[in-house]
Structure formats: structure tokens, C-alpha cells
Amino acid sequence: MTKKLPLLFISCLALLSIRVSAQTELEIEGLEGSLLSNVEAYISAIPEEEYSTSLRFQSRLEKNARDALKALGYYDPSMNFSIEGKEGEHTLVFSVNAGEPVYIYVSDITITGEAKTDIDFINAVDNSGLNLGEIINHGKYEDLKRTLQNLALRKGYFDGEFTLSRLEIAPGRHQALVLLHYQSGQRYHFGKTKIEGSQIEDQRVRSIIPFKEGDPYLASQIGELNQSLSNTEWFSSVYVEPELKSARMSQQLPINVYVAPQVRNQLETSIGYSTDVGVRGKIGWKKPWFNKYGHSLDTGLSISKPEKEATISYRIPLEQVLKDYYIVKYGLKSIDNRDTDSLESNLAFERHWVLDSGWHRAIFTRFLYEEFTQGVQDGTAWLVLPGVSFSKSRSRGGTMPMWGDKKTFSIEATDQALTSDAKLLRLLAQGAIVRSIGENHRGVARGEIGAMYTD
């Protein structure tokens, strides 16, 4: 029995230590702003259950705080501890005086090669926060190195390298020497673009390419080409690959584009219910590419007890396939609801332009014919409606954006001189806005205002 007493005694001490540690709080005094935030970030690596008033824990706190302050240029802080509170509920007060900071005494940051005159590289250095007389910040030094390397990759300086990269600190003198030399080499340019696997006429696909052979390389234009090819809906897969290995000698970067045709027919069905029309069924048939010229066909049929509607749309891309195209639409709608019976036919010819400013402009003419019976009255209506519309949308966040807005303005007019049954002028403005509410919620607001004159 005597042999077991020490083990029991040690176990009790361990339990007591854990209980005391769990009730120790930490309070930091003497710092504010970025200094306090950085010290708190470094100390957060220590689990709270390990907090205590022990000398070992105090030493650990002091080391983390010193590292945090050094990162921001404070190499000579003074620190002390005090313990407040009653037994079992202690508060460890950690008082810190950051001391005098270390200033940049020598700032030797040099860009050589073609990037020497590149405005993005010049701005990166100017805005680095590593100029003469500023407080040294290790994070800004590393950020500048990463920025220069990322710029080189984005803008085609693939042979760039640091010939000198050194940060020297003299804590006793409160001085820092920043030595950073970057040799960019020559900038690469776009070479020939090869397209494989396309079922669409080569000239049509090439009209989407946002660069020409010989243009300076930009990684963003590779991404733009990839996205634009996907947006045509002609292809089931798209892969754009710069061929870097073969460009080392000439600095001309060949671009390989690999695509696979989209299926020629797509069918979509759905069924739903609403209080207005009851059960509703829909079926859609789409041909993403109708022929080698990239024409496309989209049809739809919607059926419910009071309403039946059929639509067909044919799109004809022009020289700039995503920015310049015609659309021909036809729709037929039948309504049989209580004392209203109508058959409406709608034919439209549209010309679309997507402008560099982001605005989408459309000029159109619609031909509307309707036969109707309402109660004991019946009749027909015929309108030829030319019009124009402008719309612009912005969004961030992919298919479920957390930020965005859209605005649309349109005007339509007709007169008996156009063989219409009546004179009509219609103005319409629509808008929608999407904003995030917290991290996981979003709000959507829509508005519409219009005016119509008829005679």
C-alpha cells in the first residue's frame, strides 16, 4: 500500500494543475493597433487550456511576443508580468513596451531587364512600404518578393530571378538594410495558336481569341480565352495550354487549344405546381451547335390547363461570335381561362452588340398578332413594334453571386403608318441588386418602372 501513495499524490497534483490552468486568464497591456493584433495572433497558437501563471508559460509568452514584434520592426521590447485575482481564478497581466522601432537605413531595390520600365513592377516597388526611413516590416519584404514573382508569371517574364535577396538588421543601431535585386530577363510574347478538336469553322473559333501573334503575354488573356470558349456552349471541354518549353530560345510562346464537341442535342424536362395555373409541365430541346458556323437552336414547350406556350429561338453569330449576333424568335401562346380565350403569335428579329464598356445593346422589331374572346366580345390585334434596349450586369461569386447588380432600359413604339392597329409608346426601366448579408446569406431587391401611351 505504501508504494502506491506517491502515484496517487502525483495524480492529484496533475488534476489540480489542470484545474488551475483552465481558470487562468491572460490580459495584454501596453500595445495597440497592428502591434497588439500581431502579438495576439502569435499567442493564439498556444491553446487556452495551457494558460497558467508558471514561469515556463511566461517564458513561452515572451518568446512569441518578441517574434511578433520583430516581424513588425520592433527588436528591443521590454516585458513584465503580474498576477491578479484570488486563488484559483488568476489573471496573468502581460505588460509590453514595444520600444524604439528599426528604421530602413539602406533601401536597395533594383529591377533590371525589360521589366525595368513595366509600370506594374514600378508600382509594386513604390507601394511596397520598404522605402528609406520607413519602419522595417518583414511581412512587407516577403510580400514584395511574392508580388514580383507573381507579376513575372502573369506578364510573361518567365526567366526572371532574384540575383540578390537579403534583409539585414542591426538591432543595436535600430537600422535595417533591404537588398533586393530582380533580373526579369526578356518578356515572352504570344506565338502561333493551334486549335484541335473543333467541329466549328476555324475562323469563327479564332475570332474569340483576345490576343494576336506577337502581343506581349498576359496570363489573364489565357483565362479569358478559356472562359469565352466555354461560353459559346459549342464544346463539352476546353483546355488552353501555353507551350513554354519550345519558347525558351525565341521568347515566342505557342498556345495549344484542345476542345471536344458538345453533344448536338440536349433535352430538359420539368414539372411543377403553382396556385395560378395548377400543374405545369415543361420540356426544352436545344442544339448548342446547329452547323459548322456555330448557329444554335433553342425550343421550349410549356403546358398547363389554362395556358399553353411554345417558343423557338435561332441564333446566328457574326464575326465576333460572343459580341455580335442575330436572334430570330417565334412564340405561340394560348390562354383559356374562365371567360378569356386568346391565341397570341409573336415574331421577333433582333440584332445584338456587347460593347467593350460592358453594356449590351439590342435593336429589334416585333410582330404581334392576337385573336381573343372575352365574355361576349371578340376581336383581333396587330402591332409592328420596333425598339431598342440597353442592359448591363455585374456580379462576383460565380453561379450564386454574393454581390451584383443589373439594369435594363428599353423603348418600343409603333404607329398606324407601320400597319399597326394603334399608336403606342412604351418605356420601361428595370433593376436588380444582390448584396451579401453576413457570410452565408444574401439579399436580393428588384424594381421596375414604366410608362405607356396609346391612341
N, C-alpha and C positions, 0 to 999 in steps of 0.2 A: 504493500500500500504506500509505503514511503517513497518508492521510486516513481509513483505516478503524480505526486504533488507538483513537482516542477512543471510538468506538461500542462497540468490544469491551470497553474499560475500563469504560464505563458499564453495560454489560450484566452484567459480572462483579460490580460493586458492587450492582446490583439483586438478583441472585441471592443474594449474601452477606447483604444486608439482610433478605430474606425468611427465610433460614435462621435468622438470629439472632432475628428476631421470633417465629418459631414455637417457640423454646426459652425464651422469657421467661414466667415465671410471676408471678402477682400475689398478694400477701398483704396483707390489710387488718387493721390493729391499732387498738385504742382504742375500738371500738364493740361493742355487743351488743344483743340483743333486736330490737325493731322498727326501731331506727336502723340496725343492721347489715343487716337484711333489706331495708330500703328502698334503702340505698346499693347493695347487691348487685343489686337489681332494676334500678336506673338504669344501673349499669355493664354489666349483661348485654346492653344494647343495642349494645355495642361487640364486634364479632367477635373471638374469641380469637387469630385469625391476625394481627390488627393490634396485638397487645400488643408493646410494646417498652420500652426504657429511655430513649427520646428525650424531650427537653423538651416537644415537641409532644404526645406521648401523655400525659405527666404533666399538662399543662395541660388536656387533654380529660378526664382522670380527675377533676381538681379541680373542673371545671365541673359534671360530672354529680353528684358527691358533694354539692356545695353545693346544687344544685337538690333533691336527695333529702332533705337535712336541712331545707331551708326548708319543704318540704311538711309536715314534722312539727313545725315551730315553732322550729327552731334556725337562727338567721340569722347567727351570729358564730362559726363554727368556725375552728380553726387546723389546718393540714395541713403535712406534710413528707414527703419521700421519701428512701429509702436503697436502695442496690443491694447485694445479697448474692450469693454464689456465684462460681464460677470463670468464666473466659472461655468464651462460647458457651452457658452454662447459667445465666442470670441469674434472680434472684428480685427483683422490684420490691416493696419493702415500703412500703405506703401507710399512714402513721400519721395518725389523725384524732382530734382533740379536739372534741367537739360544742359545747362552750362552754355559756353560760347560755341557757336557752330564753326564748321570748317568751310572756308570760302575757296572758290576756284581761283587759283593764283596763275595758272597757265591753262589756256584752252586751245589746244592744237587739234582742230578737227578739219580734215582736208579730204575733199573729193577730187579724184583725178579720173581721166578717161572722158568718154562722151557725156557721162552723167554730170560732169562739172558745170555744164550750162543748163541742165534739166531743172525746170522750175520746181518740180516736186521734191527733188533732192535738196535744192537750196532752201525751200520752206521747211523741210524736215530738220535741217541743221539750225536754221534761225529760230525755230519754235521748240527746240529740244530742252530749253531750260538749263543748258550747260555753258552759258556764256561767262565771260570773265567777270568776277566779282559776285557771282551768284553762289548760294549755299549748295554744296555738293549733295546730290541725291543719287544713290546707287541705282534706284529704280529707273530714273530718267536716263542714266547712262546705258542700262540694258535695253530700255525701250528704244533709244536711238539706234542701237545696233540692230535690233529686230526690224525697226522701220526701214532702215537702209537695205537690209537683206530682202524684205518683203517687196519693197519698191523695185528692186532689181529683178525679182521673179515676175512681177506684174508687168513690167515695162520692157522686158527682153534683154537685160544686161546679165546674160547667163554666165559670163566668165568673171563676174565681179567677185572680189575677195578683200578681206582686211589685211593690209600689209603691216599694220601696227595697231594694236588694241591693248591699251594699258591705262589703268586708273591708279595713280599713286597718291597716298595720303601721308601727310606729315602732321600727326595729331598735336605734337608739342608746339608747332608753329601755326596750327589751325589753317593749314594750306592744303590744297588739292591740285594735282596735275592731271588733266584729261588729255590723253594722247590717243587719237583715233584717226587712222588714215585708211581710206577706202578707195581701191582701184577698181573702177567699174568695167573697164575694157570697152569694146565696141558694142553698140546696141544692135540687136538682131532685127531683121525685117521679115515680113511675110513673103514666103516664096509661092510656088505654084500650089493650087488647091486641087486635090484629086477626090472625086466623088465615086463611091462604089455602092452598088446595090439598089440604085434608084430606078423606079418604074416611071418617073415623071421626066419630061423633056429637060435635058441638061441645062438649057438656058434659063428655064423657069426656076430651077433649084439655085442656080448661081446668082440669080437676082436677089436672093436673100442674104448672100454673103456681105457682111458690113465693112469689109476691107478689100483692098486691091493688092495685087502683087507689087512688092516694093514698099508698101506702107510700113512704118515703124510698128513693131509688135506690141500688142496690148492684150493681156490675158482676159480682160473684160469682154473683148470682142469675140474671143473663143466661146465664152459663156453665152454671149448674145446670139451667136450663130447656132449653138446647140438648142437654145430656147426657141428661137424663131423656127427652126426646122420642126421641132415638136409641135409648135402652134399651128402649123399648116394642117395637121392631122392626116397627112399623107403616109406617115411612117409609123410602124409599131415600135421601132427602136432607133435611136440616134446616138452616134459616138463620134466625137471630134477629137483628133489626136495630132498635136504638133510633133513633127519628126526631128527631134533635137540632135540625134547622133549624126545625121548626114549634113547638119548645118554648121558644124564647128569651123570648117575652113572658109566658107563663103559668107557666113552670118545671114544667109537666106534660109528661112525656116519653112520647109514644105508642110502643108496641112493636109491630113488624110481625113476624109469624112466617110464614115460607114453607116449606111441606113438599111432598113429592111421594110418592105412594103406593108402598109396597113391592110387588114382584111377588106375586101371590096364591099361587103355588105354587113351592116350592123343592125340588129333588131333589139328593140327595147319595149317591154310591156309593163303596165302598172294598173292597179285597181284601187279605188278609194271611195270615200263617202263624205258628203257634205250636206248640211241642212238645206242648202239652196236647191240642189239638183238631185240629191239622193245618191245612189250608187253610180259611179263614173268609171269607165274603163278607157285606157289609153294604149295606143300602140304606135311606135315610131320606127321608121325604116330609113336608114342613112347609108349613102355611098360616099365615103370620105374622099375618094378619087374616082371620077367617072371615066376619065380618059387620060392620055399621056400629057395633056395640057393642064391638068390639075383642077378641072372643073369638079364640082361636088353637088350632090343632090340630097335634100333632106325633106322627108314627108312625115306627116303625123295624122292620126285619126283619133278623135275623142267622142265617146258615145255615152249619153245618159238619157233618161226618159224624156226630159223636156228639151235637151239641146244635143245636137249632133254637129260636129265640125271636122272638116278635112282641110289640110294645108299642104302645099308643096312649095319648095324654095330651091332655086337653081343659082349657084354662084359661079361667076366667070372671073378668075383672076387676070389682071393685066400685067404690065411689065414688072411692077413692084407688087408681088403677089399678095403680101400681107397689108400693104398700104394703099392699094389701088385696085378696085374691082367693081364689077356689076353684080346686082342681085335681081332676079326676076321671081316674084312671088304670086301665088294664086291661093285664094281661100274660099271655101263654101261653107256657110253656116245656116243650119235650120233650127228654128225655135218653135215649139208647140207647147205653150204654157198657158193654161186657163183660157182666156178669151183672145190671146195673141198668137197669131200664126204668121211666121215670116221666113223668107228664104233670101239670104244675102250673099252676093258674089263680089269678090274684091280682087282686083288685079293690080299689081304694082311693079313699076320699073324704077330701080334705084341705082345711083352712082355714088360710090363711097371713096373718100380720101382720108387717110390717117396722117395728120400733119406732124412735122417734127416737134412742134410745141406740145404735142400730146392731145390736141383737140381732134375729134372725129367729126368730119363734115359729110353730110349726105344731101344730095338733091334728088327729088323723087317726083313721080306722078302716079296718083292712084285713080283707078276707075272703079266706082262703086255702083252697083245696081241692086235694088231691093224690091221684092214683091211682098206685100204684107196685108194681113187682115186683122183688124182689131175691133172686136164686137161686131157691129153691123157695117163697119166701114172697111173698105179695101182700097188699095192703090199701089203705085209704084214710085220709085225714086231713082234718079240717075244723076251722078256727080262725077265731074272730072276735077281732081284735086291736085294741082302742083304744089310743091312745098320744099322747104329746106329745114334741116336740123343741125344742131351743133351739140356735141356732148364731150365730156371729159371725166375720167375717173382715175383715182389714185388709191393705192392700197399697200399695206405692209402686213406680212404674216401668212402668206400662202393661200390655201383654199379656204381657210377660216380666218380672215384678217381681223386683227385687233385694232387696226387703225385704217381709216379710209374715208373717202367721200366721192360722190358722183353728182354731176349737174347736167341737165339736158334742157335745151331751148329749141322750140320748133314753131314754125308758122306755116299755115296752109290757107289757100284762098282759091276761090273759083267764081265764075260769072256765067250768065246765060250765053255770053259770047263764046264760051268754051263748050257749048251744047248742054251745060248743066241745067237742071230744073230750077235752081235757085242761086242767088248770090250769097256767098258765105266767106267769112274771115274768121280763122281760129288761131289764137295764140296760147301757147302752153309752156310753163316752166316747171320743172321737177327737180327735186334734190333729195339726197340721202347722205347720212353721215354715220360712221361707225367709230366708236371710241371704247377703249378698254376701261373696265371698272374693276380695280384691283388686278390680281394676277390671273384669275381664272374666269372672269366674267366680262361681258361686253354689252354695250348699249347701242341700239340702232334707232335712228329717228328718220322719218321720211316726211316730205312736204310736197304739195302740189298746188299751183295756182294757174288759172287760165281765164280766158275771155273769148266769147264768140259773138259774132254779129251775123245776122242772116236777114235776107229780104226775099 
